[in-house]
Amino acid sequence: MKISRIIWIFFVLYQVHDLSAQENLSLSEAIEIALQKNYDIRIEKLNTEVAKKNNSWGQAGRFPSISFDVTQNNSLRHTTNPASFLQGDVINNELQPSINLSWTLFDGMAVRVNKVRFTELERQAEGTTQAVIQNTVQAVMQAYYGAVLEQERLKIIQEALNLSRDKYDYLRLKRELGSAVTTEVLLEKSNYLTDSSRFVSQQVVLRNAVRKLNVLLVEDNPNLIRTLTDTLNGEAQEYDFEELRNKMIVENIDLKTLQFTQNVRQQEVKLRQADRLPQISLQATGNYNTARQDLTNAQFLDGRSGDVTSAQNTTLAMNFTFSLPLFNGGIIQRNIQNAVLQEKNGLLQIERQKQQLSQNLASALDLYNVRKQLLQIALQNRETAKTNLDLAEERFKTGLINSFDYRQLQNNFLNAAFAELEAIYNLSDTHINLLRLTGGILQEN
């Protein structure tokens, strides 16, 4: 069989084999899978659940502590001392159930402060979860569009391969008719084999890009090769820096998380200040005691034998405690000062983060505007290369240009098409970065 047909049949069979193991996947479906299966997101959601359960008045210390205790005492005493008024065996059995209550009635408002603190800790955990979700969604979007980029490259290479095959078949036919030389046929055969090799190599690149996406989607099957249905979006938008910056200050996930942490620090200051105030606590106890004494194996000094006796006692007690810290080596004051310093430190961290994010936003917006211009240049370059290639095809068939010149124009078009894809991908990647900085990734997804 002719080499072109052998190679082409191989490609057809190879693609049919690939399609049997493929499934379609859109970007929204990929994000949904990641939100459900990604390990980091699942871990942070569990941490948030812990914070939610801790956010209760009981955890803050508002309610009393009540316990039920049962004590049983048993003893056997054998006496042979002549000086003792009771000789022999004395058996004692005692059962004492009790209910104990401990309740802090006032602790310097620490209970209320603790409740607010637990609420802020819950918000902090939710903010951390949102940050992890945002980073995961961003990674999925970048990996998805990176795989789409390789998928589109494969399509362009396949078009070039089809063109090389047609040229090769065309020149072979001309040689059979005596109007083409062997060197031209061999050149086109070399070009066809080169494009064939490029096509196979690009398939490997595409599969690896999809596998990289599958890692984020926690896909256990390494051989699952998905067909990505969304395309690269080269639509450019106009942004104003001040509008983006104002939105960033309000919506940026990293800033929100720092603010939640700062709120926790503020409550920590109030909690340490509450240690100066007095505490009033209540302790209540109710117990019932039943005792049994067996003296049947004992004898008094006058010769009388003992008997079995029993007794019951009920005790109720209620006590109040007032405690006011007077001096403890300055520990309370140092704890307050340290908490205040931590609060000031948190404010500095927030301001530093705002400044850094503003710089990042300015750089990202500048890069976005540059890449918009580069995309327009790449689009025009591709259109020009396509027009030149179309014109060259007719000139090649009429013999006005040779195979070398035509191949050069073909490579120019291929490079221009790749450059256009790169420009679209770069613009999309910068747009994703702008969304992350302004907190828009989760809003759009």
Residue pairs with C-beta under 8 A, 6 or more apart in sequence:
2 172
3 189
4 165
4 168
4 169
4 172
4 192
7 165
7 192
7 193
7 196
8 165
11 161
11 196
11 199
14 203
18 203
18 225
21 223
21 224
21 225
22 225
22 226
22 227
23 224
23 226
23 227
24 226
24 227
24 228
24 229
25 226
25 227
25 228
25 229
26 228
26 229
26 230
27 140
27 141
27 144
27 145
27 228
27 230
28 445
30 140
30 144
30 213
30 217
31 137
31 140
31 141
31 445
33 217
33 218
34 41
34 136
34 137
34 140
34 216
34 217
34 218
35 41
35 133
35 136
35 137
37 217
37 218
38 136
38 216
38 217
38 218
39 218
40 132
40 136
41 129
41 132
41 133
41 136
44 125
44 128
44 129
44 132
44 133
45 129
47 125
47 128
47 129
48 122
48 125
48 126
48 128
48 129
50 125
51 118
51 121
51 122
51 124
51 125
51 126
52 122
52 125
54 118
54 121
54 122
55 115
55 118
55 119
55 121
55 122
56 118
57 63
57 111
57 115
59 114
59 118
60 111
60 112
60 114
60 115
60 118
61 104
61 107
61 110
61 111
61 114
62 111
62 115
63 103
64 101
64 102
64 103
64 282
65 101
65 102
65 103
66 99
66 100
66 101
67 99
67 100
68 97
68 98
68 99
68 100
69 97
69 98
69 99
69 100
70 95
70 96
70 97
70 98
71 94
71 95
71 96
71 97
71 98
72 93
72 94
72 95
72 96
73 92
73 93
73 94
73 96
74 92
74 93
74 94
75 91
75 92
76 89
76 90
76 91
76 92
77 89
77 90
77 91
77 92
78 88
78 89
78 90
79 86
79 87
79 88
79 90
79 298
80 87
81 87
85 300
85 301
86 295
86 298
86 299
86 300
86 301
86 306
87 298
87 299
87 300
87 301
88 295
88 297
88 298
88 299
88 306
89 294
89 297
89 298
90 293
90 294
90 295
90 298
90 306
91 293
91 294
91 295
91 297
92 291
92 292
92 293
92 294
93 291
93 292
93 293
93 294
94 289
94 290
94 291
94 292
95 289
95 290
95 291
96 287
96 288
96 289
96 290
97 287
97 288
98 285
98 286
98 287
98 288
99 285
99 286
99 287
100 283
100 284
100 285
101 282
101 283
101 284
101 285
102 281
102 282
102 283
103 281
103 282
103 283
103 284
104 111
104 279
104 280
104 281
104 282
105 280
105 281
105 282
106 278
106 279
106 280
107 274
107 277
107 279
107 280
108 273
108 274
108 275
108 276
108 277
108 278
108 279
109 270
109 274
109 277
110 271
110 274
110 275
113 267
113 270
113 271
113 274
114 267
114 271
116 267
117 264
117 267
117 268
117 271
120 260
120 263
120 264
120 267
121 264
123 260
123 263
124 257
124 260
124 261
124 263
124 264
126 260
127 253
127 256
127 257
127 260
128 257
130 253
130 256
130 257
130 442
131 253
131 254
131 257
133 442
134 253
134 436
134 439
134 441
134 442
136 216
137 441
137 442
137 445
138 432
138 435
138 436
138 441
139 216
140 213
140 216
140 217
141 432
141 441
142 429
142 432
143 209
143 212
143 213
143 216
144 213
144 228
144 230
145 232
145 425
145 428
145 429
145 432
146 209
146 212
146 213
146 425
147 206
147 209
147 210
147 212
147 213
147 228
148 228
148 230
148 231
148 232
148 425
149 209
149 232
149 421
149 422
149 425
150 202
150 205
150 206
150 209
151 206
151 227
151 228
152 231
152 232
152 421
153 202
153 205
153 206
153 418
153 421
154 199
154 202
154 203
154 206
156 414
156 417
156 418
156 421
157 195
157 198
157 199
157 202
157 414
158 199
160 195
160 198
160 410
160 414
161 192
161 195
161 196
161 198
161 199
163 410
164 188
164 191
164 192
164 194
164 195
164 410
165 192
167 188
167 191
167 192
167 396
167 403
167 406
168 185
168 188
168 189
168 191
168 192
170 397
171 180
171 184
171 185
171 188
171 403
172 180
172 185
174 180
175 181
175 182
175 184
175 185
184 402
184 403
187 403
187 404
187 407
188 403
191 403
191 407
207 225
210 225
210 226
210 228
211 222
213 226
214 221
214 222
214 224
214 226
232 421
232 424
232 425
232 428
233 424
233 428
234 375
234 379
234 423
234 424
234 427
234 428
236 372
236 375
236 427
237 431
239 365
239 368
239 434
241 361
241 362
241 365
244 361
244 365
244 434
244 437
244 438
245 358
245 361
247 438
247 439
247 440
248 255
248 357
248 358
248 361
248 437
248 438
248 439
249 255
249 354
250 439
251 438
251 439
251 440
251 443
252 357
252 437
252 438
252 439
253 439
253 442
254 353
254 357
255 350
255 353
255 354
255 357
256 439
258 346
258 349
258 350
258 353
259 350
261 346
262 343
262 346
262 347
262 350
265 339
265 342
265 343
265 346
266 343
268 339
268 342
268 343
269 336
269 339
269 340
269 343
271 339
272 332
272 335
272 336
272 338
272 339
273 336
275 325
275 332
275 335
275 336
276 325
276 332
276 336
278 322
278 323
278 324
279 321
279 322
279 323
279 324
280 320
280 321
280 322
280 323
281 320
281 321
281 323
282 318
282 319
282 320
282 321
283 317
283 318
283 319
283 320
283 321
284 317
284 318
284 319
285 315
285 316
285 317
285 318
286 314
286 315
286 316
286 317
287 314
287 315
288 312
288 313
288 314
288 315
289 312
289 313
289 314
289 315
290 310
290 311
290 312
290 313
291 310
291 311
291 312
291 313
292 308
292 309
292 310
293 308
293 309
293 310
294 306
294 308
295 305
295 306
295 307
295 308
295 309
296 305
296 306
296 307
296 308
297 306
298 305
298 306
299 305
299 306
300 306
325 332
357 437
360 437
361 434
361 437
361 438
364 430
364 433
364 434
364 437
365 434
367 430
368 427
368 430
368 431
368 434
371 423
371 426
371 427
371 430
372 427
374 423
374 426
375 420
375 423
375 424
375 426
375 427
377 423
378 416
378 419
378 420
378 422
378 423
378 424
379 420
379 423
381 416
381 419
381 420
382 413
382 416
382 417
382 419
382 420
384 416
385 409
385 412
385 413
385 415
385 416
385 417
386 413
386 416
388 409
388 412
388 413
389 409
389 410
389 412
389 413
392 401
392 405
392 406
392 409
393 406
395 401
396 402
396 403
396 405
396 406
432 441
434 440
435 441
435 444
